Amino acid sequence: MAQGVKRMIEYRCTDCDKSEILAGIVPMKACPQCGFLMEAVEE
């Protein structure tokens, strides 16, 4: 991967099934809907 290019990563809450796509890695992303931690989804 070229330097300076960020990967898009999907984060999904297993409790309420909300998902977000963010550029880069967020170690502990809290769900905006329920507050539980979201998990990174690898394709």
Biopython code that builds the backbone (N, CA, C, O; Angstrom):
import numpy as np
from Bio.PDB.StructureBuilder import StructureBuilder

atoms = [
    (1, "MET", "N", (0.842, -1.166, 0.000)),
    (1, "MET", "CA", (0.000, 0.000, 0.000)),
    (1, "MET", "C", (0.892, 1.236, 0.000)),
    (1, "MET", "O", (1.889, 1.281, 0.721)),
    (2, "ALA", "N", (0.549, 2.217, -0.787)),
    (2, "ALA", "CA", (1.359, 3.430, -0.892)),
    (2, "ALA", "C", (1.351, 4.218, 0.413)),
    (2, "ALA", "O", (0.364, 4.223, 1.149)),
    (3, "GLN", "N", (2.458, 4.876, 0.681)),
    (3, "GLN", "CA", (2.561, 5.664, 1.902)),
    (3, "GLN", "C", (1.587, 6.842, 1.844)),
    (3, "GLN", "O", (1.464, 7.503, 0.813)),
    (4, "GLY", "N", (0.902, 7.096, 2.945)),
    (4, "GLY", "CA", (-0.064, 8.184, 3.000)),
    (4, "GLY", "C", (-1.481, 7.781, 2.619)),
    (4, "GLY", "O", (-2.403, 8.581, 2.775)),
    (5, "VAL", "N", (-1.682, 6.551, 2.120)),
    (5, "VAL", "CA", (-3.010, 6.070, 1.749)),
    (5, "VAL", "C", (-3.576, 5.291, 2.924)),
    (5, "VAL", "O", (-2.946, 4.354, 3.415)),
    (6, "LYS", "N", (-4.773, 5.678, 3.379)),
    (6, "LYS", "CA", (-5.395, 5.004, 4.516)),
    (6, "LYS", "C", (-6.424, 4.003, 4.027)),
    (6, "LYS", "O", (-7.129, 4.243, 3.046)),
    (7, "ARG", "N", (-6.499, 2.880, 4.723)),
    (7, "ARG", "CA", (-7.511, 1.873, 4.420)),
    (7, "ARG", "C", (-8.827, 2.266, 5.057)),
    (7, "ARG", "O", (-8.851, 2.867, 6.131)),
    (8, "MET", "N", (-9.914, 1.929, 4.400)),
    (8, "MET", "CA", (-11.236, 2.129, 4.964)),
    (8, "MET", "C", (-11.595, 0.861, 5.727)),
    (8, "MET", "O", (-11.528, -0.241, 5.182)),
    (9, "ILE", "N", (-11.973, 1.024, 6.982)),
    (9, "ILE", "CA", (-12.274, -0.123, 7.831)),
    (9, "ILE", "C", (-13.709, 0.007, 8.335)),
    (9, "ILE", "O", (-14.128, 1.076, 8.777)),
    (10, "GLU", "N", (-14.455, -1.095, 8.261)),
    (10, "GLU", "CA", (-15.831, -1.107, 8.760)),
    (10, "GLU", "C", (-15.825, -1.542, 10.215)),
    (10, "GLU", "O", (-15.181, -2.525, 10.581)),
    (11, "TYR", "N", (-16.547, -0.800, 11.034)),
    (11, "TYR", "CA", (-16.729, -1.143, 12.437)),
    (11, "TYR", "C", (-18.194, -1.469, 12.653)),
    (11, "TYR", "O", (-19.072, -0.747, 12.181)),
    (12, "ARG", "N", (-18.462, -2.568, 13.373)),
    (12, "ARG", "CA", (-19.840, -3.001, 13.590)),
    (12, "ARG", "C", (-20.058, -3.307, 15.057)),
    (12, "ARG", "O", (-19.235, -3.960, 15.699)),
    (13, "CYS", "N", (-21.182, -2.825, 15.585)),
    (13, "CYS", "CA", (-21.565, -3.111, 16.967)),
    (13, "CYS", "C", (-22.318, -4.437, 16.977)),
    (13, "CYS", "O", (-23.312, -4.594, 16.267)),
    (14, "THR", "N", (-21.853, -5.385, 17.773)),
    (14, "THR", "CA", (-22.519, -6.695, 17.826)),
    (14, "THR", "C", (-23.785, -6.651, 18.665)),
    (14, "THR", "O", (-24.601, -7.571, 18.601)),
    (15, "ASP", "N", (-23.961, -5.582, 19.461)),
    (15, "ASP", "CA", (-25.143, -5.481, 20.313)),
    (15, "ASP", "C", (-26.349, -4.924, 19.548)),
    (15, "ASP", "O", (-27.434, -5.504, 19.597)),
    (16, "CYS", "N", (-26.164, -3.806, 18.842)),
    (16, "CYS", "CA", (-27.305, -3.182, 18.155)),
    (16, "CYS", "C", (-27.188, -3.226, 16.630)),
    (16, "CYS", "O", (-28.070, -2.719, 15.937)),
    (17, "ASP", "N", (-26.118, -3.823, 16.095)),
    (17, "ASP", "CA", (-25.897, -4.028, 14.660)),
    (17, "ASP", "C", (-25.696, -2.720, 13.877)),
    (17, "ASP", "O", (-25.911, -2.695, 12.665)),
    (18, "LYS", "N", (-25.294, -1.651, 14.543)),
    (18, "LYS", "CA", (-24.954, -0.391, 13.862)),
    (18, "LYS", "C", (-23.566, -0.547, 13.260)),
    (18, "LYS", "O", (-22.712, -1.208, 13.850)),
    (19, "SER", "N", (-23.324, 0.049, 12.094)),
    (19, "SER", "CA", (-22.002, -0.028, 11.485)),
    (19, "SER", "C", (-21.573, 1.345, 10.979)),
    (19, "SER", "O", (-22.399, 2.192, 10.640)),
    (20, "GLU", "N", (-20.251, 1.538, 10.938)),
    (20, "GLU", "CA", (-19.646, 2.765, 10.432)),
    (20, "GLU", "C", (-18.414, 2.385, 9.640)),
    (20, "GLU", "O", (-17.771, 1.377, 9.937)),
    (21, "ILE", "N", (-18.075, 3.180, 8.633)),
    (21, "ILE", "CA", (-16.849, 2.979, 7.866)),
    (21, "ILE", "C", (-15.958, 4.186, 8.117)),
    (21, "ILE", "O", (-16.356, 5.329, 7.888)),
    (22, "LEU", "N", (-14.744, 3.915, 8.593)),
    (22, "LEU", "CA", (-13.804, 4.971, 8.932)),
    (22, "LEU", "C", (-12.479, 4.739, 8.232)),
    (22, "LEU", "O", (-12.138, 3.605, 7.895)),
    (23, "ALA", "N", (-11.734, 5.809, 8.012)),
    (23, "ALA", "CA", (-10.395, 5.711, 7.437)),
    (23, "ALA", "C", (-9.420, 5.480, 8.578)),
    (23, "ALA", "O", (-9.314, 6.308, 9.483)),
    (24, "GLY", "N", (-8.717, 4.378, 8.541)),
    (24, "GLY", "CA", (-7.721, 4.090, 9.568)),
    (24, "GLY", "C", (-8.265, 3.250, 10.708)),
    (24, "GLY", "O", (-9.444, 2.901, 10.751)),
    (25, "ILE", "N", (-7.367, 2.941, 11.626)),
    (25, "ILE", "CA", (-7.696, 2.068, 12.741)),
    (25, "ILE", "C", (-8.009, 2.903, 13.968)),
    (25, "ILE", "O", (-7.237, 3.786, 14.340)),
    (26, "VAL", "N", (-9.139, 2.623, 14.592)),
    (26, "VAL", "CA", (-9.523, 3.246, 15.859)),
    (26, "VAL", "C", (-9.522, 2.122, 16.888)),
    (26, "VAL", "O", (-10.391, 1.251, 16.830)),
    (27, "PRO", "N", (-8.566, 2.109, 17.839)),
    (27, "PRO", "CA", (-8.428, 0.973, 18.757)),
    (27, "PRO", "C", (-9.682, 0.634, 19.569)),
    (27, "PRO", "O", (-10.034, -0.539, 19.693)),
    (28, "MET", "N", (-10.352, 1.635, 20.116)),
    (28, "MET", "CA", (-11.530, 1.373, 20.937)),
    (28, "MET", "C", (-12.652, 2.310, 20.508)),
    (28, "MET", "O", (-12.863, 3.348, 21.135)),
    (29, "LYS", "N", (-13.367, 1.959, 19.458)),
    (29, "LYS", "CA", (-14.439, 2.780, 18.900)),
    (29, "LYS", "C", (-15.738, 2.452, 19.620)),
    (29, "LYS", "O", (-16.198, 1.311, 19.582)),
    (30, "ALA", "N", (-16.337, 3.450, 20.280)),
    (30, "ALA", "CA", (-17.617, 3.251, 20.963)),
    (30, "ALA", "C", (-18.768, 3.451, 19.985)),
    (30, "ALA", "O", (-18.725, 4.341, 19.135)),
    (31, "CYS", "N", (-19.778, 2.632, 20.111)),
    (31, "CYS", "CA", (-20.961, 2.729, 19.258)),
    (31, "CYS", "C", (-21.716, 4.017, 19.597)),
    (31, "CYS", "O", (-22.002, 4.270, 20.768)),
    (32, "PRO", "N", (-22.044, 4.839, 18.583)),
    (32, "PRO", "CA", (-22.766, 6.083, 18.854)),
    (32, "PRO", "C", (-24.216, 5.849, 19.280)),
    (32, "PRO", "O", (-24.856, 6.746, 19.829)),
    (33, "GLN", "N", (-24.733, 4.648, 19.029)),
    (33, "GLN", "CA", (-26.130, 4.351, 19.339)),
    (33, "GLN", "C", (-26.301, 3.790, 20.746)),
    (33, "GLN", "O", (-27.178, 4.241, 21.483)),
    (34, "CYS", "N", (-25.469, 2.802, 21.138)),
    (34, "CYS", "CA", (-25.664, 2.155, 22.442)),
    (34, "CYS", "C", (-24.493, 2.321, 23.403)),
    (34, "CYS", "O", (-24.643, 2.072, 24.599)),
    (35, "GLY", "N", (-23.314, 2.742, 22.900)),
    (35, "GLY", "CA", (-22.174, 2.988, 23.775)),
    (35, "GLY", "C", (-21.220, 1.809, 23.951)),
    (35, "GLY", "O", (-20.130, 1.980, 24.496)),
    (36, "PHE", "N", (-21.608, 0.623, 23.501)),
    (36, "PHE", "CA", (-20.713, -0.528, 23.599)),
    (36, "PHE", "C", (-19.594, -0.407, 22.573)),
    (36, "PHE", "O", (-19.712, 0.356, 21.614)),
    (37, "LEU", "N", (-18.517, -1.147, 22.765)),
    (37, "LEU", "CA", (-17.393, -1.089, 21.826)),
    (37, "LEU", "C", (-17.741, -1.789, 20.524)),
    (37, "LEU", "O", (-18.385, -2.838, 20.514)),
    (38, "MET", "N", (-17.298, -1.185, 19.421)),
    (38, "MET", "CA", (-17.524, -1.762, 18.096)),
    (38, "MET", "C", (-16.320, -2.598, 17.699)),
    (38, "MET", "O", (-15.204, -2.329, 18.143)),
    (39, "GLU", "N", (-16.535, -3.607, 16.867)),
    (39, "GLU", "CA", (-15.463, -4.485, 16.387)),
    (39, "GLU", "C", (-15.159, -4.156, 14.941)),
    (39, "GLU", "O", (-16.057, -3.848, 14.157)),
    (40, "ALA", "N", (-13.869, -4.224, 14.592)),
    (40, "ALA", "CA", (-13.456, -4.038, 13.198)),
    (40, "ALA", "C", (-13.835, -5.283, 12.414)),
    (40, "ALA", "O", (-13.613, -6.406, 12.868)),
    (41, "VAL", "N", (-14.409, -5.079, 11.233)),
    (41, "VAL", "CA", (-14.823, -6.175, 10.371)),
    (41, "VAL", "C", (-13.808, -6.306, 9.255)),
    (41, "VAL", "O", (-13.554, -5.348, 8.525)),
    (42, "GLU", "N", (-13.223, -7.496, 9.116)),
    (42, "GLU", "CA", (-12.258, -7.738, 8.044)),
    (42, "GLU", "C", (-12.949, -8.475, 6.922)),
    (42, "GLU", "O", (-13.615, -9.487, 7.141)),
    (43, "GLU", "N", (-12.784, -7.962, 5.722)),
    (43, "GLU", "CA", (-13.394, -8.570, 4.531)),
    (43, "GLU", "C", (-12.480, -9.617, 3.962)),
    (43, "GLU", "O", (-12.811, -10.245, 2.957)),
]
sb = StructureBuilder()
sb.init_structure("model")
sb.init_model(0)
sb.init_chain("A")
sb.init_seg("    ")
for serial, (resi, resn, name, xyz) in enumerate(atoms, 1):
    if name == "N":
        sb.init_residue(resn, " ", resi, " ")
    sb.init_atom(name, np.array(xyz, "f"), 0.0, 1.0, " ", f" {name:<3s}", serial, name[0])
structure = sb.get_structure()
